[in-house]
């Protein structure tokens, strides 16, 4: 009994509860699918209030109204991203105004790449906007597809919205109050303009660096930033709004053109920056293939349908991103200058590109993060790449300076080594020259000084004698009987006799005495510090005694005598030749006496007298 009463009470109260909820929140439960606007709202996302249908592009508005196909509620989808599709998407939106006065609203589609968006409203005709629609033909002069909607108090209307795109078809939409939309437009455009200004500043700065440094990587970076900037201007609608507003359908090609060109030059920049040809030849070949594919896609964007180009671009991005990332990881492993910062930069960009590509394919939801992932990633990338260029330049500069310093040190070491060798060689040459000079002043047979050395020494000895007022004695020694030994026993024996005589003369000579061989069997002794003729005579007798000693030749013994002529002088008028002539005269005087001995030159003597 109690169970039946509970069921009865529940059935009786259910209509009453629904009635109370309807009175409390009429905007939510009055009419399914109808959006009630009170005039106080600032911003309302439209996905919960719209219904959608995908149709062929040639389906007209009239045909749509006549068809009886079922509409699908937008709330059934996680987002309004339809991916890459060649179909048109229709949205149906019912709006009712409960405001007390006329209100102006703005219907906004924040995805700038929508090619064409048409709004059909009974009694107002067709309103048009979109990326390929000239600015003067758009309902609102805005970078995104946007429309104005004026509602009278109590007015209820149904909007039919048709959209098509060659790229990803994303129909995220909002309705804004007029003041809120104006504020949003100014703020969002200012942020995008700041972003584009940053790209322009980075490009200009690095272009100046290129003109100074002539480093090819800077030029690639500038071209990459500028071409990417063209793609960003097209993607955000700023280009169509402020730069190429009258290009029409050609403006739809600037997005794939800019991004494909950016991919081409960006990969060139990667190869140049990381020097992949040297550090990773296999990766360089793969990146070269990616460059070729990007270049062909860039050219194709000028002639092929934009839909296929954008689809191919997304596929190429999904392939090229991990390939480039792998090469950068290898560069980090190989310690390429600037590779770590380059890795951080491209990580930001690759994450943004992958998120955008997945969003375009409808794999992940479309939201603020996925829609503008490439903007944020590219902004971080551009800044980091500029810093990476500076870091790479500094690193290469330091490496160059270190190499130059090492080269300079090597050159200095080589110069020192060469200088040591030169000094060593110079010393050897000096020794050789000294030896040659000594040999030039030396008798080759006996090792005594020759005539040239005798002339030099006598000239110096004469000056010393005159300066010190001490007589100089010059003794000319001529061997007696040497010619017979030479003729009878041969020249070899004669040479041995001469060498023995030279050794005996050296053995008894004083340290200050100078001995020379004039030639043949004649020798000269120059004696300094001889004060009197008696001292000179004593010295000469010592020579005679030594020279008269028997010379043992092994098989037999030989003996030679000697005649010595002595010239002594203090006169400044005598020269070397005169003194030798006087000594020669005295020697011949001794020879003519018939026996060996010592004879002094006396003033007034001549050859004729001695004869």
Secondary structure, 3 states (H helix, E strand, C coil): CHHHHHHHHHHHHHHHHHHHHHHHCHHHHCCCCEEEECCCCCEEECHHHEEEEEECCCCCHHHHHHCCCCCEEHHHCCCCEEEECCCEEEEEEEEEECCCCCEEEEEEECCCCCCEEEEEECCCEEEEECCCCCHHHCCCCCCCEEEEEEECCCCEEEEEEEEECCCEEECCCEEEEHHHHHHHHHHHHHHHHHHHHHHHHHHHHHHHHHHHHCCHHHHHHHHHHHHHHHHHHHHHCHHHHHCCCCCHHHHHHHHHHHHHHHHHHHHHHHHHHHCHHHHCHHHHHHHHHHHHHHHHHHHHCCCCCHHHHHHHHHHHHHHHHHHHHHHHHHHHHCCCCCHHHHHHHHHHHHHHHHHHHHHHCCCCCCCHHHHCHHHHHHHHHHHHHHHHHHHHHHHHHHHHHHHHHHHHHHHHHHHHHHHHHHHHHHHHHHHHHHHHHHHHCECCCCCCECHHHHHHHHHHHHHHHHHHCCCEEEEEEEEECHHHHHHHHCHHHHHHHHHHHHHHHHHHCCCCCEEEEEECCEEEEEECCCCCHHHHHHHHHHHHHHHCCCEECCCCEECCEEEEEEEEECCCCCCHHHHHHHHHHHHHHHHHCCCCEEEECCCCCCHHHHC
